[in-house]
Amino acid sequence: MSHLKSRAISVQTHLRDQVADALRAALIAGELRPGVVYSAPTLAAELGVSATPVREAMLDLAREGLVEAVRNKGFRVTEMTEQDLDEFTEIRTLIEVPTVGRVAATAAVEQLESLRPLAQRIVTAAQEHDVLKYLEADHRFHLELLALAGNRHLVEVVSDLRKRSRLFGLGSLNETGRLVASAREHVELLDLMVAGRIREAEECMRRHLAHVRSLWADGRADAAEREPALRLGGR
């Protein structure tokens, strides 16, 4: 039975968003493979919905850079090169490291402590091998932390970079518990910022982003060695 069968979706108001979330989850789990073309009708059959919300959801994913339209065939999952991943990491480092330092110097302790439940949620999700909750909490933590700098455009840029650098194949790494160390770095970062240890907080963020980059590489390598979980190429 296809792994996507377990992601079958009930008809609700926000069907398009539900389909998009299911497809993102399949991308992260490595069930939808980079370079492969998938047709909307085939994916719709797997998810138990009509083709229309799948096409709409795929257009949303295309705007995020996760897939690209292939005329008369469907959508191809975007392939990211090692250079792409290096460049994403470089840009995020240039933005997030000094911003963390600025926030550590200017934010109130109460503002920083308000992020602690999210940091703990990231760790819990990693320990429970719940990759979707992990990514959701991780996304919120980073963006809400950056938002304390007061520059919404900076937050939007980082949000876009995060979407484009989705952790394809992360599911297999999550099964081994290798996300826990990365998850705990969020708590360490917050502790350093609350203590006003600015330079150490910046170094922690730099180390965290490098750690995330290594997870990207390992996830891609692991996914490449596995047999495709689905065979849904355009037909």
N, C-alpha and C positions, 0 to 999 in steps of 0.2 A: 504494500500500500504506500502511496506517495506520502512524503512528509507533509506536503501542503494540505492533504486531506484533513489533518488534525487542526488546520487553521480555518476550517469551514466557517463562514460568516452568516449570521442571521440578518434578515432584512431590517434595517433600522434607518433612522433619519440620515445619519452621516455615513452612509454606506461607502462613499468614495474615500473618506478618511480611513475607515476600517480596512478597506482593501489596500490602501497605500501602506498602512502600518503592517499588515500581514506580509506584503511584498518586501518591505524593508527588513522585517524579521527573517524572511527567507534568504535575503541577501546576506545578512549578518551571519546566519547559521551556515552559509555556504551551500544552500539548497538551490539557489539560482547562481549560475556560474558566469564570471566575466568572459566576454567574447561570444557567448551563446545568444542566439536570437530566439525569443519566446513570443508566441502569438497570443493576442488577447483572448480569443475563444478558448484556447487550451488552458490558459491560466484560470479563466473564468470557470471552466468545468472543474478544475482542481479545487477552487475555493467555494463552489456551489452558488455562484452568482451569475448574473448576465454579463455579457462582454462589455457593455457600456461603462459601468463603474470601473472596470479594469482599465479600459482605455483612458478614462479620465485620471485615474490614479497614476498610470504610467506617464502621463503628461506632467503630472506633479513631480514625479521622480526624475523626469528628463530635465525639468527646470533646476533640480538640485544637482544635476550632473551625474546621477547614478545610472541612468540608461539613456540610450539615444534611439530615435525612431528610425526604422528601416522600411523604406517605401514598399507597400503591398505585402509585407511579411510580419511586421510586429515591432518588437523593441529588443535591442541588443544591450546586455549589461556592460556598462563601461569598464574598460580595462585600465587600471592604474599602473604606471611604471614605478620602479624604484625611485626614479628622479622626481616623479610627481609627489611621492610620499616624502621625500627629502625636502622638496620645496614647500609643501604644506607645513612640515615641522619647522622649517626655518622661519616662515612668516609668522606662525603662531608664537614661536620663541621671541621674535622681535617685538611682538605686540604684548604677549601675556606676562613675560618676565618683568619688564619695567612697570607694567600696570599693577602687578601684584605688589611691587615695592611701594608704589604711590598709594595704593589702597591701605597697605599696612601702616603707612605713615599718617594717613588722614582719617581713616574710618574709625567710628566709635566702636568700642569693645562690644557693645550691644548689637551693632550691625553685623559684626563678624560672628558673634555667637549665634545669631539667628540662622546661620548657615550650618551649624553643627548637626542638626537632625538630618540634613541632606548628606553630609559627609558620612554619618553613621549608616544611613540608608545604603550608600554605595558599598560600604564594607559588608553589610548584611546580605545584600543582593549577590555579591561575589561569593560569599561563604555558602549561600544557598544555591549557587550555580544558576541564578536567574539573570540571564544576560540582558533581557529587555528592560527589566527594572534597573539593572546596573547602568545601562546606557542612558535611560531616562533621568535617573538621579544624577549621574555624572554630567550630563548636558546642562541640567538646571543649576548644579553647583557652580560650574565654570562660568556660565553666563551671568548668574546672579552675583557672583563675586566680582566679575569685571564691571558689572553695572554700577557698583559702588564708586567707580571712578567718575561717573556722571557723564559718560560719552556714549550715547546710544548708537552712534554710527560704528564705533569700535566694536560694540557688542554684536551688531549685525554682521560685520565682516568676519568675526570669529565664528559666529553661528553658521555662516555660509561655508567657511573652511571645514568646520566639523562635519557638515552634511556631505561635503564632497570627499571626505576622507573616512567614510564609514568603514568599520572594521569587518570587511568581508571575511567570512570563514571563522569569525571569532567564537562561534559556538563550540568548536572542537577544543580550542584553548581553554574555554571556560570550564569544560568538563574535567580538566586536569587540575583546576584550582589555581591556575597561574595568574588569574586576575586579582587575587586577594592582595598581593604585594602592591600592585598599582593602586588598588582601592584604598589601602591604608595610608598612602601618600597624601590623600586629601585631608585626613585627620591631622597628619604631621604638619602639613602646610598651614592649616587653620591654627594649630597650637603656636606655631612660630609667629604668625601674624598677630595673634592676640597678645603675645608676649612682647611685641614691638621689635622683634629680631628681623629687621628688614632685609639685610643682605642674605641671611640664612634662608629667609622665605623665598627670595628671588632664586637662590641656588636650588631650593627644593622644587620650585616650579620648573626650572630648567631641566633638572634630573627627571621629573615626572614626564615631561614631554618627550624626552629621549627614551624613557621606558615605554611610553605609548607607541613610539615609532618602532621599537623592537617588537612589540606585540603585533603591530601591523605586518611586519616582515615575516614573523613566525606563523601568523594566521594565514597569510598568502601561501607560504611554502607548504603548510599542512593541507590547505584546501587543494593545492595543485596535485598532491600525492594521492588524494582520495578519489574514488570513483564518484561521478556526479550523482547526487541524491535523486535528481529528477532528469527525465529525458523529455523536455517539453519544447524542444527547438521548433521553430516555425515549420509548418508542414504544407 
